[in-house]
């Protein structure tokens, strides 16, 4: 990946719906160059998909939370697999520091979140968790 690829990715991060002509104009290259770069980035799985990001206010009825997970011993693979099978886990991250994993959770109500937390706490290999409810997103 070179500087042009990084600039292309930066533009797509701001607006993944930007068309090839607009990308080419902003980068000062031809549409063919952009098309070839995108194809290569996709083929190399640097770009693995395009998505829609919603501001949290667009779905006001959902509760979002972050859960830090401490894994017992070398159970990370099993715990990761179990968490990825949990429908309320929006994303899962391997981290360093106090927590081994960081999970983003989504629930329709506090009662549902409580049930999700109960299910997660029953996963074999989890030593401890800490959950923080997301109150606001600024960026």
Buried (B, 14 or more C-beta within 10 A) or exposed (E): EEEBBEBBBEBBEEEEEBEBEBBBEBBEBEBEBBEEBBEEBEEEEEBEEEEEEEEEEEEEEBBBBBBBBBBBEEBBEBBBEBBEEBEBBEEBEEEEEEBBBBBBBBBEEEEBBEEBBEEBEEBEBBEEBEBEEBEEEEE
